[in-house]
Amino acid sequence: MKIKLYLKTLLLSGLSVMGFAIQAQTSCNPSCSYGEDLVINGNFSSGTSGFNSDLTLYGSCNNNRYGVFPNANTPCPTFANITAHGGSGNFLVIDGSTTANRDVWYETVSVTAGKTYEFAYWLYPSISKPPYDAIRSQLDLRANGTVIRSIDGDDYSLQWNRICGTYTATTSGNIVIEIRQTNSGSIGWDYGIDDVSFTEVETCPCDIAAEFSILNDENCLYTFLSDVSAIGNTIVGYEWTFGDGYSSTDATPTHYYTNSGSYEVCLKVWAFNGDECCYTDVCQQVDVDCNPEPCDINTEFEYSQNGCDVFFNSIGTVYNTTVVAYYWDFGDGTTGTNEDPSHTFPGPGSYEVCLTVIGKDYTGEGACCMETFCETVDVDCEAGPDPGRVAPSSNNQKISSRSSMLEVFPNPSSGNVTVNYTLKNDEQVQVFLINMDGQVAQTIQDTEQMARGKHTLDIDGSELADG
């Protein structure tokens, strides 16, 4: 019996992060061979030519400014004595943006479909003098509108750091490449950029760098985030071992520990460059301190429909539990026990459908637990055949007494019966009674054009035979 997992979006706020600070992998691979650099004036030797910026060119020391200088404190005395990458020449000095999501640098380049390119630059994460050097910007590398690398300046030391990302072109032609500041502030957020490049990756050895971080989501549930760099290679496989006998082949798995303790978690990653394969592995310890529940089920379901036919898909999270049974109540008097059932409803209407999942705990003692999830399912369809009901003669479809379009009372009855029915459109209606043998016992109303809306019929059934 398979257990389905409901994948949840994990928000970093409120989650405990173990192992190391979350840092964007730089993706740089110096072992690759590269083609011609497509960036014009990437080292800023020609000043401000060749590129554009959403910021204002320096005229004074103020926010939202950019300029090209050999030293950061040239345009602004509050900046530190920072020189260009390599110690000489010019670099791009940024006085941080007070508006988020502005391109501090962008340029147009020409790419070829199917080719992979490395987009890189050198970053000095803060050029401000203390104490403002602790206030850092968040930057995205973007190619053709796609974010290919995101970094937080807080994750980098006060030196020149190389930041890289890769982009594979899907079509040939011109694209815009950008360095975008995604946060904003009025003090700090000042940084340097140098040696911007955009080059075709021609060949790379099979080489992988891998790290991972660990998030404690809730109680004994942990999520493992892989951070893998394999520029010029294709990642072809992941293997996690969680130190308690369990494993996973997902890139970002979740795992529920059944006991507190220290566990060695290891990640192995395989890559292929078209000629050879390679792998790397990395391990770190996770200290689990939690109170596992012996039987833990969180259940939900999804559904789709085609007319009166509704297809249900059970989803949810199941921890420390073996599922014993699924029990469905479709809200129309019928039930089912399949994991992912389909059900034909008797007609249009709103039905409260409930799924109960029953499980047994991991201790082997056989204790059971259960959880029920209910949702109202609105069915919009024509009813199937049902004897003794009102039917529009134009299409010979009968309206079910379980439908919201029709009410019959009292039911059952041995005398007079009142029928209320609702038409969504103007239609021809014929009303007749059918006995249990499928024969017409009495015609109540010959074919007649009826207006949309509610209608009432009083039927004298006192002289009808039983059945």
Secondary structure, DSSP 8 states (H G I E B T S, - for coil): -----------STT-EEESS---------TTSEEEEE--TTTT-TTTTTT-B-SSEE-SSS-SSEEEEESBTTTT-TTB---B-TTSSS-EEEEE--SSSSEEEEEEEEEE-TT-EEEEEEEEES--B-TTGGG---EEEEEETTEEEEEEEGGGS-SS-EEEEEEEE-SS-EEEEEEEEE----SS---EEEEEEEEEEEEE--S--EEEEEEEEEETTEEEEEEEEE-TTSEEEEEEEE-SSS-EE--SS-EEE-SS-EEEEEEEEEEEE-SS-EEEEEEEEEEEE-----SSEEEEEEEEEEETTEEEEEEEEEEESEEEEEEEEE-SSS-EE--SS-EEE-SSSEEEEEEEEEEEEETTSS--EEEEEEEEEEEE-S-----TT--EETTTT----TTSTTEEEESSS-SSEEEEEEEESS-EEEEEEEE-TTS-EEEEEEEEEEE-SEEEEEEEE-TTS---
